[in-house]
Amino acid sequence: MQKPDAVLDSSCVIALDAVGVLPLLAFLFSRVLLPRGVRTELFRRRSTKKRIRALVREYGFIVPCNDYDQGAVDVLLAERRAAGTRDRGEAESVVQASKTAAAVVIDDPWGRKLAERFSLQSGGTIWILRRLYGIGLRSAAELRANFVTLLQSGIRLPRDSINELLKELGQEPIGLVRER
């Protein structure tokens, strides 16, 4: 059985890279697609830009993609613009995933709802880390350490969901993030 493709949003790329698991996505997905809007968001910071370019060069399964309907993206963004938000990366991720029947890895609540509207398999950073645990590429203790690292880095993830998973895996919940 061939593994599906996945389209990642910028926040998930940043989070998964922060804990060193982007290369492990090859065990879950055939290709990891990064739409133009996601790359634009990632390239705003010089260090992230260099890192993403290095990952694309080093790992053949991480692929920039531009082959999606920009008109569909613009339609999805019309109501978001009225609300004063810009979610191009999320919209492009969902439109790209719908074109290729890929999974969407996205943490943003609006993006997840959008993926649901398109009947796409979706999850976020927690979902990916859980899956890596499920296939034995991360231990429960490593998952806990990864979540602590992410929270200490200022990456926003739902602590309730993290603690629920940690409890399920027999790990101590994460309180206020001071651990080291």
C-alpha positions as CSV (number, residue, x, y, z in Angstrom):
1,M,0.0,0.0,0.0
2,Q,1.4,3.4,-1.0
3,K,1.7,6.1,1.6
4,P,-0.4,9.2,1.0
5,D,1.0,12.6,0.3
6,A,0.7,15.4,2.8
7,V,0.5,19.2,2.5
8,L,2.0,21.0,5.5
9,D,1.1,24.5,6.7
10,S,3.9,26.8,7.9
11,S,3.2,26.5,11.6
12,C,3.5,22.7,11.5
13,V,6.7,22.9,9.4
14,I,8.2,25.2,12.1
15,A,7.0,23.0,15.0
16,L,8.0,19.7,13.5
17,D,11.4,21.1,12.5
18,A,11.9,22.4,16.0
19,V,11.8,18.9,17.4
20,G,13.7,17.4,14.6
21,V,11.0,15.1,13.1
22,L,10.6,16.5,9.6
23,P,12.8,13.8,8.1
24,L,10.7,11.2,9.9
25,L,7.7,12.2,7.8
26,A,9.0,10.0,5.1
27,F,7.8,7.0,7.1
28,L,4.2,8.5,7.1
29,F,3.9,10.1,3.7
30,S,5.2,9.6,0.1
31,R,5.7,13.3,-0.4
32,V,5.4,16.4,1.8
33,L,4.2,19.3,-0.3
34,L,4.8,23.0,0.6
35,P,2.6,25.4,-1.3
36,R,3.8,28.8,-2.4
37,G,1.9,30.7,0.4
38,V,3.4,28.4,3.0
39,R,6.9,28.9,1.6
40,T,6.3,32.7,1.6
41,E,5.4,32.6,5.3
42,L,8.4,30.4,6.1
43,F,10.8,32.6,4.0
44,R,10.0,35.7,6.0
45,R,12.7,34.8,8.5
46,R,16.2,34.3,7.1
47,S,17.0,31.3,9.3
48,T,13.8,29.5,8.4
49,K,14.4,30.3,4.7
50,K,17.8,28.7,4.8
51,R,16.6,25.7,6.8
52,I,13.7,25.0,4.4
53,R,15.8,25.3,1.3
54,A,18.3,22.8,3.0
55,L,15.5,20.4,3.8
56,V,14.2,20.5,0.2
57,R,17.7,19.8,-1.1
58,E,18.5,17.1,1.4
59,Y,15.2,15.2,1.4
60,G,13.7,14.4,-1.9
61,F,10.2,13.8,-0.5
62,I,9.8,17.4,0.7
63,V,8.6,19.2,-2.4
64,P,7.6,22.8,-3.2
65,C,4.3,22.9,-5.1
66,N,2.5,25.5,-7.1
67,D,0.0,23.3,-9.0
68,Y,-3.3,24.3,-7.5
69,D,-6.2,26.6,-8.4
70,Q,-5.4,30.1,-7.2
71,G,-9.0,31.2,-8.0
72,A,-10.2,28.6,-5.5
73,V,-7.8,30.0,-2.9
74,D,-8.9,33.5,-3.5
75,V,-12.6,32.5,-3.1
76,L,-11.8,30.8,0.2
77,L,-9.9,33.9,1.4
78,A,-12.6,36.4,0.5
79,E,-14.5,36.1,3.7
80,R,-11.3,35.9,5.8
81,R,-10.1,39.2,4.4
82,A,-13.3,40.8,5.4
83,A,-12.6,39.7,9.0
84,G,-9.1,41.2,8.7
85,T,-7.1,38.0,8.7
86,R,-4.8,36.5,6.1
87,D,-4.6,32.7,5.9
88,R,-3.2,32.2,2.4
89,G,-0.9,29.3,3.6
90,E,-3.9,27.5,5.1
91,A,-6.1,28.0,2.1
92,E,-3.4,27.0,-0.3
93,S,-2.7,23.9,1.7
94,V,-6.3,22.8,1.7
95,V,-6.8,23.5,-2.0
96,Q,-3.5,21.6,-2.9
97,A,-4.5,18.7,-0.7
98,S,-8.0,18.5,-2.3
99,K,-6.4,18.4,-5.8
100,T,-4.0,15.5,-4.9
101,A,-6.1,13.7,-2.3
102,A,-3.4,14.4,0.3
103,A,-3.7,14.7,4.0
104,V,-3.4,18.2,5.4
105,V,-1.1,18.9,8.4
106,I,-2.4,22.1,9.8
107,D,-2.7,23.5,13.4
108,D,-4.9,26.6,12.6
109,P,-8.5,26.0,13.7
110,W,-9.9,27.7,10.6
111,G,-7.7,25.6,8.3
112,R,-8.8,22.4,10.1
113,K,-12.5,23.4,9.6
114,L,-11.7,24.2,6.0
115,A,-10.1,20.7,5.5
116,E,-13.2,19.1,7.0
117,R,-15.4,21.0,4.5
118,F,-13.3,19.4,1.8
119,S,-13.6,16.0,3.4
120,L,-9.8,15.8,3.8
121,Q,-7.8,13.7,6.3
122,S,-6.3,16.3,8.5
123,G,-4.4,16.7,11.8
124,G,-1.8,18.9,13.2
125,T,1.5,18.8,15.1
126,I,0.1,16.6,17.9
127,W,-1.4,14.2,15.3
128,I,1.9,13.8,13.6
129,L,3.8,13.2,16.9
130,R,1.2,10.7,18.0
131,R,1.5,8.8,14.7
132,L,5.3,8.7,15.0
133,Y,4.9,7.3,18.5
134,G,2.4,4.7,17.0
135,I,4.9,3.4,14.6
136,G,7.7,3.3,17.1
137,L,9.8,6.3,15.9
138,R,9.2,8.3,19.1
139,S,8.9,7.0,22.7
140,A,6.4,8.4,25.1
141,A,9.2,10.2,27.0
142,E,10.4,11.7,23.7
143,L,6.9,12.9,22.9
144,R,6.7,14.6,26.3
145,A,10.1,16.2,25.8
146,N,9.0,17.3,22.3
147,F,5.9,19.0,23.7
148,V,7.9,20.7,26.4
149,T,10.4,22.0,23.8
150,L,7.5,23.3,21.6
151,L,5.8,25.1,24.4
152,Q,9.0,26.6,25.7
153,S,9.7,27.8,22.1
154,G,6.4,29.8,22.2
155,I,4.7,27.5,19.7
156,R,1.0,27.5,20.6
157,L,-0.6,24.1,20.9
158,P,-3.6,23.1,23.0
159,R,-2.2,22.0,26.3
160,D,-5.4,20.0,27.1
161,S,-4.9,17.9,24.0
162,I,-1.2,17.4,24.8
163,N,-1.9,16.4,28.4
164,E,-4.7,14.1,27.4
165,L,-2.3,12.3,25.0
166,L,0.5,12.2,27.6
167,K,-1.9,10.7,30.2
168,E,-2.9,8.1,27.7
169,L,0.8,7.2,27.2
170,G,1.5,7.0,31.0
171,Q,3.4,10.3,31.1
172,E,3.1,13.2,33.5
173,P,1.1,16.1,32.2
174,I,2.8,19.3,31.3
175,G,2.0,22.1,33.8
176,L,3.4,25.6,33.4
177,V,6.4,25.4,31.0
178,R,9.5,25.8,33.1
179,E,10.9,22.3,32.8
180,R,14.4,21.7,31.8
